[in-house]
C-alpha cells in the first residue's frame, strides 16, 4: 500500500506540472486564448541508420529519389500534426524545411518549423523529422529490412514565455 500512495502522490505532482490536465485532473487541451502571438521556431533531428550499400543505392531507387520524397512527406506531416496528436493546436505554419546529411552511419535529418502563433512548433518539427525518416525507410526497405530509425529529439526551440531551449550536444 505504501508504494501505491507514493506512486499516487507522484502522479498528482506530475499532473500539476503538465499543462494538459485541468484542475480536476482530467486530460484537457491547453487554453491558449489569452497568450500573445509571437514568432516561434523549432528544429528536430532524426537518424535513419542504414548500410553503406543502401546509401550507395539511393540515387538509383526505381521509386524516385527517397530524400526528395521524404522532404515532401515531412513538410506535409508538419502541416497535419494537429490531426495526428490529439491535444496539439492547429498552427499557421509560415515555413517548414527538411535537410538531409548523408554520412557513413546513415542519413541525418533536420526538420525546421516556423510560425507566428500563441503556442510553439516543437511537435510540428518532431513530426516532420520522424515522418521523413519513415518515408526513407519505406522507400529503401526492399534493399534492407534492418534499417533503423532513431535519435529523434528536439534540437532547439525559440519564442514564447519559456524562451529559447538548445539541446546540449554530447
PyMOL commands that set and color helices and strands:
alter all, ss='L'
color gray80, all
select helices_A, chain A and resi 2-17+52-60+66-79+81-84+122-140
alter helices_A, ss='H'
color red, helices_A
select strands_A, chain A and resi 38-49+93-103+106-117+148-158+165-166
alter strands_A, ss='S'
color yellow, strands_A
deselect
rebuild
show_as cartoon
